Amino acid sequence: MYSGEALPGGNIFGVWRVGDTVRRKAGPWTPQVHRLLAHLRSRGITYVPEPLGMDEEGRENLTYLPGIAGGSPLVGSQRSDAVLVRAATMLRALHDATVDVAADWCTGWRLPARDPVEVICHGDFAPYNCVFVDDELTGVIDFDFAHAGPREWDLAYALYRFVPLADPAETEGFGTPADQARRLRLFCDVYGLTDRSRVYTYILARIQWMIDFLLEGVTVRDPRRLTNIEAGHLVVYRHDRWYVDQHRELFEAALR
């Protein structure tokens, strides 16, 4: 039994609040994640936790970011353009702060590096890994899936989750396909991506990666991934990939 107040939310197991700190189960990748967080904060990015090393119970120790974690699906004010714009701005800053170290930091992560290595990707940049205070997106947490890779790989998942690129008839989606196309373009505009020729392909590939990652969990009997499959995530990802493919012309036009 670990000390502290167990915290709900997110897509991970084992998070506790102890005073003004958060304690999380550590993995072999934790030292590299802490190196990244310290680097980001040294570049003036204070909306990520400060790493405080390990505690006496073997957990990683981070500063607590006040607020509440976002959800999936997006609800209420989390669906606003202001949140979308803030997310794009934050992601661009995270990426830009790692351009000069990405090529040298390709190992030590939970996931292997992905070519072409341009930045350190967050790896799971979504509302459920962001912190909100009132109606404002104020923080980014859970860098466990960080790894070296191309900007578009990380951007693709952020687009999938924040636009979101999901069937409005299903729980995860809202608006209309035209609304989604507008928000897709807005996110890319704010991020400042000039060459968007590969983004649509990356979106499909990123959703497919989630499908493959969950299925791999069946083979290796990973309890976290098995829990997600039982919760219906695999069905959702497959339907979302179909939905994005069905609206290829509309979404590709928005990216021109």
C-alpha positions in Angstrom: 0.0 0.0 0.0 1.4 3.3 -1.1 1.1 6.6 0.9 -0.9 9.6 -0.4 -4.2 10.4 -1.9 -5.0 8.3 -5.0 -5.8 10.5 -8.0 -8.4 9.5 -10.6 -8.3 10.2 -14.3 -5.9 9.8 -17.2 -5.0 6.5 -18.8 -2.4 5.2 -16.3 -2.4 3.2 -13.1 -0.9 4.4 -9.9 -0.9 8.1 -9.2 -1.0 9.7 -5.8 -0.9 13.2 -4.4 1.3 13.9 -1.4 1.0 17.6 -0.4 2.2 19.7 -3.3 3.7 16.8 -5.1 2.5 13.9 -7.3 3.9 10.4 -6.9 3.7 7.9 -9.8 4.8 4.4 -10.4 8.2 4.6 -12.2 9.5 2.7 -15.2 12.9 2.2 -16.8 12.1 5.3 -18.9 11.5 7.6 -15.9 15.1 9.0 -15.7 14.9 10.1 -19.3 11.4 11.6 -18.8 12.8 13.6 -15.8 15.7 14.7 -18.0 13.2 16.0 -20.5 11.1 17.8 -18.0 14.1 19.5 -16.4 15.2 20.6 -19.9 11.8 22.0 -20.8 11.6 24.0 -17.6 15.1 25.3 -18.2 13.8 26.7 -21.5 11.0 28.6 -19.7 8.2 26.0 -20.2 6.7 26.0 -16.7 3.4 24.4 -17.6 5.0 20.9 -17.2 5.8 19.3 -13.8 9.1 19.8 -12.2 10.9 16.5 -11.6 12.0 15.9 -8.0 13.6 12.5 -8.3 12.4 9.4 -6.6 10.7 9.0 -3.2 11.4 6.5 -0.5 8.8 4.2 -1.9 10.4 4.0 -5.3 7.9 6.2 -7.0 8.8 9.2 -9.2 8.2 12.5 -7.5 6.9 15.5 -9.4 5.4 18.9 -8.5 1.6 19.0 -8.5 0.0 21.2 -11.2 -3.2 22.7 -9.8 -6.4 22.1 -11.7 -8.3 19.2 -13.1 -7.3 16.8 -15.8 -9.2 17.0 -19.1 -11.5 14.2 -20.2 -12.2 12.0 -23.1 -14.6 12.8 -24.7 -14.1 16.6 -24.6 -16.8 18.3 -22.5 -18.1 21.8 -22.1 -15.5 24.6 -22.4 -12.8 22.0 -23.4 -14.5 22.1 -26.8 -13.8 25.8 -27.3 -11.5 27.2 -30.0 -9.6 28.9 -27.2 -8.6 25.5 -25.8 -7.7 24.3 -29.3 -5.5 27.3 -29.9 -3.8 27.0 -26.5 -3.1 23.3 -27.1 -1.5 24.0 -30.5 0.6 26.8 -28.9 1.8 24.6 -26.1 2.7 21.7 -28.4 4.7 23.9 -30.7 6.7 25.2 -27.7 7.4 21.7 -26.4 8.6 20.6 -29.8 10.7 23.7 -30.4 12.4 23.4 -27.1 13.8 19.9 -28.0 15.0 20.4 -31.5 18.6 20.8 -30.4 18.7 17.7 -28.2 16.4 15.3 -30.1 19.1 13.6 -32.2 21.2 12.9 -29.1 18.3 11.7 -27.0 17.0 8.8 -29.1 17.4 6.1 -26.4 16.2 5.5 -22.9 12.5 6.1 -23.7 9.5 3.7 -23.4 9.1 3.8 -27.2 11.8 3.5 -29.8 12.8 6.6 -31.9 10.9 7.1 -35.1 12.4 8.6 -38.2 12.9 11.3 -39.1 14.0 12.4 -35.7 13.1 16.1 -35.4 11.9 16.7 -31.8 11.1 14.8 -28.7 7.4 13.9 -29.0 5.1 14.0 -26.0 3.7 10.7 -27.3 0.2 11.1 -25.8 -0.7 14.7 -26.2 -4.5 14.7 -25.5 -7.0 16.5 -23.2 -6.7 13.7 -20.6 -3.0 14.5 -20.2 -3.7 18.3 -19.9 -4.6 20.3 -16.8 -7.5 22.8 -16.8 -8.2 25.7 -14.4 -11.7 26.9 -15.0 -12.0 27.2 -18.8 -8.3 27.5 -19.5 -5.8 24.9 -20.5 -2.9 25.5 -18.1 -0.6 22.4 -18.0 0.6 19.3 -19.7 1.4 16.1 -17.8 2.2 12.4 -18.3 5.3 12.2 -20.5 5.6 8.4 -20.1 5.3 7.8 -23.9 7.8 10.6 -24.9 10.2 9.6 -27.6 12.3 11.0 -30.4 10.4 11.4 -33.7 8.9 13.7 -36.3 6.7 16.7 -35.4 3.8 15.4 -37.5 3.6 12.1 -35.5 2.9 14.0 -32.3 0.8 16.6 -34.1 -1.4 13.9 -35.7 -2.4 12.5 -32.3 -3.1 16.0 -30.9 -5.3 16.7 -33.9 -7.1 13.4 -33.5 -7.9 14.2 -29.8 -8.4 17.9 -29.8 -10.3 18.5 -33.0 -11.5 15.7 -32.4 -11.4 13.5 -35.5 -14.2 11.2 -34.4 -17.7 10.4 -35.6 -20.1 13.1 -34.2 -22.6 10.3 -33.8 -20.3 8.5 -31.3 -19.4 9.5 -27.8 -15.9 10.9 -28.6 -17.1 13.2 -31.4 -19.0 16.5 -31.7 -19.9 19.1 -34.3 -20.1 18.3 -38.0 -17.4 17.1 -40.4 -17.2 20.6 -41.7 -16.6 21.9 -38.1 -13.9 19.4 -37.7 -12.2 20.4 -40.9 -12.2 24.0 -39.7 -10.7 23.1 -36.3 -8.1 20.8 -38.1 -6.9 23.8 -40.1 -7.0 26.1 -37.1 -4.8 23.9 -35.0 -2.2 23.6 -37.9 -2.3 27.3 -38.5 -1.6 28.1 -34.8 1.0 25.4 -34.6 2.7 27.0 -37.6 3.1 24.0 -39.8 3.8 25.1 -43.3 4.2 21.8 -45.1 1.0 19.8 -44.4 1.4 17.3 -47.2 1.9 14.4 -44.8 -0.4 15.3 -42.0 -3.5 13.3 -43.2 -1.3 10.2 -43.7 0.2 10.6 -40.3 -3.3 10.9 -38.7 -4.4 7.5 -40.2 -1.0 5.9 -39.3 -1.2 7.3 -35.7 -4.7 5.8 -35.2 -3.6 2.5 -36.7 -0.6 2.5 -34.3 -3.0 2.7 -31.4 -4.9 -0.3 -32.8 -1.7 -2.3 -33.2 -0.4 -1.2 -29.8 -3.5 -2.5 -28.1 -3.5 -5.8 -30.0 0.2 -6.3 -29.1 -1.0 -6.0 -25.5 -3.1 -9.1 -26.0 0.0 -11.0 -27.1 2.2 -9.9 -24.2 -0.7 -10.0 -21.7 -0.2 -6.4 -20.6 -2.9 -5.7 -18.0 -3.2 -2.0 -18.9 -3.8 -2.6 -22.5 -6.1 -5.5 -21.8 -8.1 -3.2 -19.5 -8.4 -0.6 -22.3 -9.6 -3.2 -24.8 -12.2 -4.4 -22.3 -13.3 -0.8 -21.9 -14.0 -0.6 -25.7 -11.0 1.4 -26.8 -10.1 -0.9 -29.7 -13.6 -0.6 -31.1 -13.4 3.1 -30.9 -10.0 3.4 -32.6 -11.2 1.1 -35.5 -14.3 3.1 -36.0 -12.4 6.4 -35.8 -9.9 5.3 -38.4 -12.9 4.3 -40.7 -14.5 7.7 -40.1 -11.3 9.7 -40.9 -10.9 7.6 -44.1 -14.5 8.3 -45.1 -13.9 12.1 -44.9 -10.5 12.0 -46.6 -11.4 14.6 -49.3 -12.8 17.1 -46.8 -9.9 16.7 -44.3 -7.2 16.8 -46.9 -8.7 20.0 -48.4 -8.6 21.6 -45.0 -4.9 20.8 -44.8 -4.0 22.5 -48.1 
